[in-house]
């Protein structure tokens, strides 16, 4: 997918090891007796992370490695077909706790609710093994990776003049899949099609725009990931699709409109729902690093243009040192102290687009935020709003962004109380 002479990436991504076994036990446990591991001391703000992410900092233990110099992680690759054409996919999250432990995936129990009012939100696939990826998978739909990704910033950055996603889901496709009538739901996005050679240049004509390398012998794929914040700390996530054309272009993700029907907008604590909340800013501070840089204008204007590719280290390095949007997640897998909060994690994020007020910008208050409840408090105070000035709420864009690790201390709890007034919003 060729990129115009516009911008790069949004997104809407060292401490001592905690041990894989401890992480696995915590992943599927609802016991208050299991507390998250202690963390280390982060470097000062603006100091980039480098080297390899410690395996003790992974929530998704199937991740093979994560290079912090380029924001590229190696994950297992799986094969399938669509109407006789070879497709390649990855596994990220699953609604079953035992399988999450066994396969090294995130436990996301509310994915089991994805078909609540939206039968098409979960793709029924065929396989001889009920575990997706345990045997060849026949998909009911696929992804077209051939469109050109085009994004051209306006003079002020956001909103862009032009935004066209670089991949589009076809009929019958969803990243969420189940085998036949099996109740377990997997987050298993297709990331490449065909039998090769695979285009991992900036054009990405048969691969997702974040695929950096693919090895169908070793069965691995290298994915560029995103730096972000959750519960006051630095975290990492992948991105695969979005229900909105604009957001999928920013995310370098597949345009997958059906996700917009997932239950429920503005209801991230509903146990019958499938969405968690994510916050992005349009007009946060600019700068090469974050903090202070944050938001969509920061992404559009503070990074070099081009498609993501190992052949373009300048763009990868720019994103790695702080050029991502540094969105803020309202949920996180594995590490939260409260078992009830851990069960609210979902990779299906209900996107809230926040705009700082003119007063906040004039007073220099639009610095990087790290906690969802602190953003909710800012909304109650009127310092951030929806685009257009309304009370901050869901844009009804859903983005598929599985979290997979953290930089320093693990997220454990909110840094502020959730204001009751926020949930009473009009």
C-alpha positions as CSV (number, residue, x, y, z in Angstrom):
1,X,0.0,0.0,0.0
2,X,1.8,3.1,-1.2
3,X,1.8,6.0,1.1
4,X,1.5,9.6,-0.2
5,X,3.8,12.4,0.8
6,X,1.8,12.5,4.0
7,X,2.4,11.2,7.5
8,X,3.2,8.1,9.3
9,X,1.8,6.2,12.2
10,X,-0.6,6.7,15.0
11,X,-1.2,4.0,17.1
12,X,-4.1,5.4,17.9
13,X,3.3,1.9,21.9
14,X,13.3,-2.4,31.9
15,X,12.6,-4.1,34.8
16,X,13.6,-7.4,36.4
17,X,12.0,-10.6,35.1
18,X,8.9,-11.9,36.9
19,X,9.0,-15.3,35.4
20,X,6.8,-16.9,32.8
21,X,5.1,-19.3,35.3
22,X,4.0,-16.5,37.6
23,X,2.6,-14.6,34.6
24,X,0.7,-17.6,33.4
25,X,-0.8,-18.3,36.7
26,X,-1.9,-14.7,37.1
27,X,-3.3,-14.7,33.6
28,X,-6.1,-17.1,34.3
29,X,-6.7,-16.6,38.0
30,X,-9.4,-14.5,39.6
31,X,-7.8,-14.8,43.1
32,X,-7.1,-11.7,45.1
33,X,-4.2,-13.6,46.7
34,X,-2.1,-13.3,43.5
35,X,-0.7,-9.8,43.3
36,X,1.2,-8.4,40.4
37,X,5.0,-8.6,40.5
38,X,7.1,-5.6,41.6
39,X,8.6,-3.4,38.9
40,X,11.8,-1.5,38.3
41,X,12.6,2.1,38.0
42,X,11.9,3.8,34.7
43,X,14.4,6.2,33.1
44,X,13.5,9.9,33.1
45,X,10.7,11.0,30.7
46,X,12.0,11.3,27.1
47,X,14.7,8.7,27.4
48,X,14.0,6.0,24.7
49,X,13.7,2.4,25.5
50,X,16.3,0.3,23.8
51,X,17.3,-3.3,23.4
52,X,15.1,-6.4,23.8
53,X,12.0,-6.3,26.0
54,X,12.5,-8.6,29.0
55,X,10.2,-11.7,28.8
56,X,9.0,-11.0,32.3
57,X,7.3,-7.8,30.8
58,X,5.1,-9.8,28.4
59,X,1.5,-10.4,29.1
60,X,1.3,-12.4,25.9
61,X,3.9,-15.1,26.4
62,X,3.6,-16.5,22.9
63,X,5.5,-13.4,21.7
64,X,8.9,-14.6,20.7
65,X,10.8,-11.3,21.0
66,X,10.3,-7.6,21.0
67,X,12.9,-5.2,19.7
68,X,12.6,-1.8,21.4
69,X,15.0,0.0,19.0
70,X,12.6,-0.5,16.1
71,X,9.3,-1.4,17.8
72,X,9.2,-4.7,16.1
73,X,8.0,-8.0,17.7
74,X,8.3,-11.5,16.4
75,X,5.2,-13.7,16.9
76,X,4.1,-17.1,15.7
77,X,2.5,-17.4,12.2
78,X,-0.3,-19.7,11.2
79,X,-1.6,-20.9,7.8
80,X,-5.1,-21.0,6.4
81,X,-7.0,-20.7,3.2
82,X,-9.8,-18.7,1.7
83,X,-11.5,-20.2,-1.4
84,X,-8.3,-22.1,-2.2
85,X,-6.0,-19.1,-1.7
86,X,-3.4,-19.3,1.0
87,X,-3.7,-16.8,3.9
88,X,-1.6,-16.2,6.9
89,X,-2.8,-15.2,10.4
90,X,-1.7,-14.6,14.0
91,X,-3.3,-15.4,17.3
92,X,-3.5,-12.7,20.0
93,X,-6.4,-13.1,22.5
94,X,-8.9,-15.8,23.4
95,X,-12.1,-16.0,25.5
96,X,-11.1,-19.2,27.3
97,X,-8.8,-18.9,30.3
98,X,-7.2,-22.4,30.1
99,X,-6.4,-21.9,26.4
100,X,-5.0,-18.5,27.2
101,X,-2.5,-20.1,29.5
102,X,-1.8,-23.1,27.2
103,X,-1.2,-20.9,24.1
104,X,0.4,-17.9,25.7
105,X,-2.4,-15.5,24.6
106,X,-4.2,-12.8,26.4
107,X,-7.3,-13.9,28.3
108,X,-10.2,-11.7,27.1
109,X,-13.4,-13.3,28.4
110,X,-15.7,-10.7,27.0
111,X,-14.8,-11.7,23.4
112,X,-17.4,-14.4,24.0
113,X,-20.0,-11.6,23.9
114,X,-19.0,-10.3,20.5
115,X,-22.0,-11.8,18.7
116,X,-24.4,-10.2,21.2
117,X,-26.5,-8.3,18.7
118,X,-23.9,-8.7,15.9
119,X,-23.7,-12.2,14.4
120,X,-21.3,-11.1,11.7
121,X,-18.8,-9.8,14.3
122,X,-17.4,-13.3,14.7
123,X,-16.4,-15.2,11.6
124,X,-17.2,-18.9,11.6
125,X,-14.2,-20.9,10.2
126,X,-13.7,-24.6,9.5
127,X,-10.9,-26.7,10.9
128,X,-10.2,-30.2,12.1
129,X,-9.1,-28.8,15.4
130,X,-11.3,-26.5,17.6
131,X,-8.2,-24.6,18.6
132,X,-7.7,-22.0,15.9
133,X,-4.2,-22.6,14.4
134,X,-4.1,-26.2,15.6
135,X,-4.7,-27.3,12.0
136,X,-5.3,-25.6,8.7
137,X,-8.1,-23.1,8.9
138,X,-10.6,-22.4,6.1
139,X,-11.8,-18.8,6.4
140,X,-15.2,-17.5,5.4
141,X,-13.7,-14.1,4.3
142,X,-10.4,-12.5,3.7
143,X,-8.6,-9.1,3.4
144,X,-7.6,-7.1,0.4
145,X,-4.1,-5.7,1.1
146,X,-3.7,-4.2,-2.4
147,X,-5.1,-0.6,-1.9
148,X,-2.7,2.3,-1.6
149,X,-2.6,3.7,1.9
150,X,-2.9,7.5,1.5
151,X,-2.8,10.1,4.3
152,X,-2.2,13.8,3.7
153,X,-2.1,16.1,6.7
154,X,-3.8,19.5,6.7
155,X,-1.8,22.6,7.6
156,X,-2.6,22.1,11.2
157,X,-2.1,18.3,11.0
158,X,-5.4,17.0,12.1
159,X,-7.9,16.4,10.5
160,X,-6.0,15.2,7.5
161,X,-7.0,16.4,4.0
162,X,-7.1,12.8,2.7
163,X,-7.2,9.5,4.4
164,X,-7.5,6.1,2.6
165,X,-6.9,2.8,4.4
166,X,-4.3,0.5,3.0
167,X,-6.3,-2.8,3.5
168,X,-10.0,-3.6,3.4
169,X,-11.9,-6.5,4.8
170,X,-14.0,-8.5,2.3
171,X,-17.5,-10.0,2.8
172,X,-17.8,-12.5,5.6
173,X,-14.4,-11.5,7.2
174,X,-13.8,-10.6,10.8
175,X,-10.6,-10.8,12.9
176,X,-12.7,-12.5,15.6
177,X,-13.2,-16.2,14.7
178,X,-14.6,-19.4,16.1
179,X,-14.4,-23.0,14.7
180,X,-17.8,-24.2,13.7
181,X,-20.2,-24.1,16.7
182,X,-17.4,-24.1,19.3
183,X,-18.1,-21.3,21.8
184,X,-14.5,-20.1,22.2
185,X,-13.7,-16.9,20.3
186,X,-10.1,-16.1,19.1
187,X,-8.7,-12.8,18.0
188,X,-6.9,-14.2,14.9
189,X,-6.3,-11.5,12.2
190,X,-5.1,-12.3,8.7
191,X,-1.8,-10.5,8.1
192,X,-0.8,-11.7,4.6
193,X,-2.2,-13.5,1.6
194,X,-0.8,-15.6,-1.2
195,X,2.2,-18.0,-1.4
196,X,4.8,-15.3,-1.7
197,X,7.0,-13.4,-2.4
198,X,5.7,-11.1,0.3
199,X,5.8,-7.4,-0.1
200,X,7.3,-5.9,3.1
201,X,8.3,-2.7,1.5
202,X,6.4,0.4,2.3
203,X,3.8,-0.6,-0.3
204,X,2.6,-3.8,1.5
205,X,0.6,-5.0,-1.5
206,X,-0.1,-8.4,0.0
207,X,0.7,-7.9,3.7
208,X,-0.7,-5.7,6.5
209,X,1.0,-2.3,6.6
210,X,2.7,-3.3,9.9
211,X,4.3,-6.5,8.7
212,X,8.0,-6.1,8.7
213,X,9.1,-9.6,7.8
214,X,7.5,-13.0,7.3
215,X,9.0,-16.5,7.4
216,X,6.7,-19.3,6.2
217,X,9.4,-21.9,7.0
218,X,10.0,-20.9,10.6
219,X,6.4,-19.8,10.8
220,X,7.0,-16.4,12.3
221,X,6.0,-12.8,11.4
222,X,7.7,-9.6,12.5
223,X,5.1,-7.0,13.4
224,X,5.7,-3.3,14.1
225,X,4.0,-2.4,17.4
226,X,2.8,0.8,19.2
227,X,3.8,2.5,22.4
228,X,1.0,3.8,24.6
229,X,0.0,4.3,28.2
230,X,-2.3,2.4,30.6
231,X,-2.9,3.0,34.3
232,X,-0.1,5.5,34.5
233,X,2.6,3.4,32.9
234,X,4.2,2.7,29.5
235,X,2.7,-0.3,27.6
236,X,2.9,-1.9,24.1
237,X,0.2,-3.1,21.8
238,X,-0.3,-4.4,18.2
239,X,-2.9,-3.1,15.9
240,X,-4.8,-5.0,13.2
241,X,-8.1,-3.4,12.2
242,X,-10.6,-0.6,12.8
243,X,-14.3,-0.1,12.0
244,X,-13.6,3.5,10.8
245,X,-11.9,4.5,7.5
246,X,-10.1,7.4,9.2
247,X,-8.9,5.4,12.2
248,X,-7.8,2.4,10.1
249,X,-5.7,4.8,8.0
250,X,-4.1,6.3,11.1
251,X,-3.6,2.8,12.6
252,X,-2.1,1.3,9.4
253,X,-4.8,-1.3,9.9
254,X,-7.5,-3.1,8.0
255,X,-10.8,-1.3,7.4
256,X,-13.3,-3.6,9.0
257,X,-16.6,-1.8,9.4
258,X,-18.5,-4.7,11.1
259,X,-16.5,-4.1,14.3
260,X,-18.6,-0.9,14.7
261,X,-21.6,-3.1,15.7
262,X,-19.8,-4.8,18.6
263,X,-21.5,-4.3,22.0
264,X,-21.5,-1.7,23.5
265,X,-20.5,1.9,22.9
266,X,-19.9,4.0,26.0
267,X,-20.3,1.0,28.2
268,X,-16.8,-0.4,28.8
269,X,-17.7,-2.0,32.2
270,X,-20.7,-4.0,30.9
271,X,-20.0,-7.7,31.5
272,X,-22.2,-8.5,28.5
273,X,-20.3,-6.2,26.2
274,X,-17.1,-6.7,24.2
275,X,-15.5,-3.2,24.2
276,X,-13.0,-1.6,26.4
277,X,-12.2,2.2,26.3
278,X,-9.2,3.8,24.5
279,X,-8.5,7.6,24.4
280,X,-6.7,9.5,21.7
281,X,-6.1,13.3,21.5
282,X,-6.3,15.4,18.4
283,X,-4.3,18.4,19.7
284,X,-1.9,17.2,22.4
285,X,1.5,18.8,22.6
286,X,4.0,18.2,19.8
287,X,7.6,17.0,20.2
288,X,9.9,14.2,19.2
289,X,9.4,12.3,22.4
290,X,6.5,11.5,24.7
291,X,6.0,13.0,27.1
292,X,5.3,15.7,26.2
293,X,4.2,14.7,22.7
294,X,0.8,13.0,22.3
295,X,-2.0,12.7,19.8
296,X,-2.9,12.6,16.2
297,X,-1.4,16.0,15.2
298,X,1.8,14.9,16.9
299,X,1.8,11.7,14.8
300,X,1.1,13.6,11.5
301,X,3.6,16.4,11.9
302,X,6.4,15.0,14.1
303,X,7.4,12.0,12.1
304,X,8.9,11.6,8.6
305,X,6.4,10.4,5.9
306,X,6.4,7.0,4.3
307,X,5.3,3.4,4.7
308,X,6.6,1.2,7.5
309,X,9.5,-1.0,6.4
310,X,12.8,-2.2,7.7
311,X,14.2,-0.4,4.7
312,X,13.1,2.9,6.3
313,X,14.8,3.0,9.7
314,X,14.2,6.8,10.0
315,X,10.5,6.3,10.4
316,X,10.8,3.3,12.7
317,X,13.3,5.1,14.9
318,X,11.1,8.2,15.0
319,X,8.1,6.2,16.2
320,X,10.3,4.2,18.7
321,X,11.7,7.3,20.4
322,X,8.2,8.9,21.0
323,X,6.5,9.6,17.7
324,X,3.5,7.3,18.3
325,X,0.2,8.9,19.4
326,X,0.6,7.4,22.8
327,X,-3.1,6.6,23.2
328,X,-4.4,5.7,26.7
329,X,-6.0,2.3,27.4
330,X,-8.7,1.9,30.0
331,X,-8.1,-1.8,30.5
332,X,-5.2,-4.2,30.5
333,X,-4.6,-7.9,30.6
334,X,-3.0,-10.0,33.4
335,X,-1.4,-7.5,35.7
336,X,-4.2,-5.4,37.3
337,X,-4.6,-5.9,41.1
338,X,-8.4,-6.3,41.0
339,X,-9.5,-9.6,39.4
340,X,-12.8,-8.0,38.3
341,X,-10.8,-5.3,36.4
342,X,-8.7,-7.9,34.7
343,X,-11.8,-9.6,33.3
344,X,-12.8,-6.3,31.6
345,X,-9.8,-6.5,29.2
346,X,-10.8,-6.7,25.6
347,X,-8.6,-6.0,22.5
348,X,-11.8,-4.4,20.9
349,X,-11.3,-0.8,21.9
350,X,-14.1,1.8,21.9
351,X,-12.3,4.9,20.6
352,X,-12.9,8.2,22.4
353,X,-11.4,11.1,20.4
354,X,-10.5,13.9,22.9
355,X,-9.9,17.5,22.0
356,X,-8.2,19.9,24.5
357,X,-10.0,23.1,25.1
358,X,-8.5,26.4,23.8
359,X,-8.0,27.4,27.4
360,X,-6.1,24.2,28.2
361,X,-3.9,24.6,25.2
362,X,-3.2,28.3,26.0
363,X,-2.2,27.3,29.5
364,X,0.1,24.5,28.4
365,X,-2.1,21.8,30.0
366,X,-2.3,19.6,26.9
367,X,0.7,17.5,27.9
368,X,0.7,13.7,27.6
369,X,-1.9,11.9,29.8
370,X,-1.2,8.3,31.0
371,X,-4.4,7.3,32.8
372,X,-7.9,6.9,31.5
373,X,-9.6,8.0,34.7
374,X,-7.5,11.2,34.8
375,X,-8.8,11.9,31.2
376,X,-12.4,11.3,32.4
377,X,-11.8,13.8,35.2
378,X,-10.6,16.3,32.6
379,X,-13.7,15.7,30.6
380,X,-15.9,16.4,33.6
381,X,-14.0,19.6,34.2
382,X,-14.6,20.6,30.6
383,X,-10.9,20.7,29.7
384,X,-11.3,18.0,27.1
385,X,-14.3,17.4,24.8
386,X,-15.4,15.5,21.7
387,X,-14.6,17.1,18.4
388,X,-17.2,19.8,18.0
389,X,-17.3,20.6,21.8
390,X,-19.7,17.9,23.1
391,X,-19.0,15.9,26.2
392,X,-16.3,13.3,25.6
393,X,-17.7,10.0,24.5
394,X,-17.3,7.2,22.0
395,X,-16.8,8.0,18.3
396,X,-18.1,4.5,17.7
397,X,-14.9,3.5,16.0
398,X,-13.7,0.2,17.3
399,X,-10.0,-0.7,16.9
400,X,-8.5,-4.1,17.3
401,X,-5.3,-3.5,19.4
402,X,-4.1,-6.4,21.5
403,X,-1.9,-5.3,24.4
404,X,1.2,-7.6,24.8
405,X,3.6,-6.0,27.4
406,X,4.7,-3.2,29.5
407,X,8.0,-1.2,29.7
408,X,8.7,-0.8,33.4
409,X,6.3,-1.3,36.3
410,X,3.2,-3.3,35.2
411,X,-0.1,-1.6,35.2
412,X,-1.9,-2.4,38.5
413,X,-4.5,0.2,39.2
414,X,-6.1,3.5,38.1
415,X,-4.2,6.6,39.1
416,X,-7.4,8.5,39.9
417,X,-11.0,7.7,40.8
418,X,-13.5,7.2,37.9
419,X,-15.8,10.2,38.2
420,X,-19.5,9.3,38.5
421,X,-20.4,12.3,36.4
422,X,-18.6,10.8,33.4
423,X,-20.9,7.8,33.3
424,X,-23.9,10.1,33.6
425,X,-22.9,12.0,30.5
426,X,-25.7,13.0,28.1
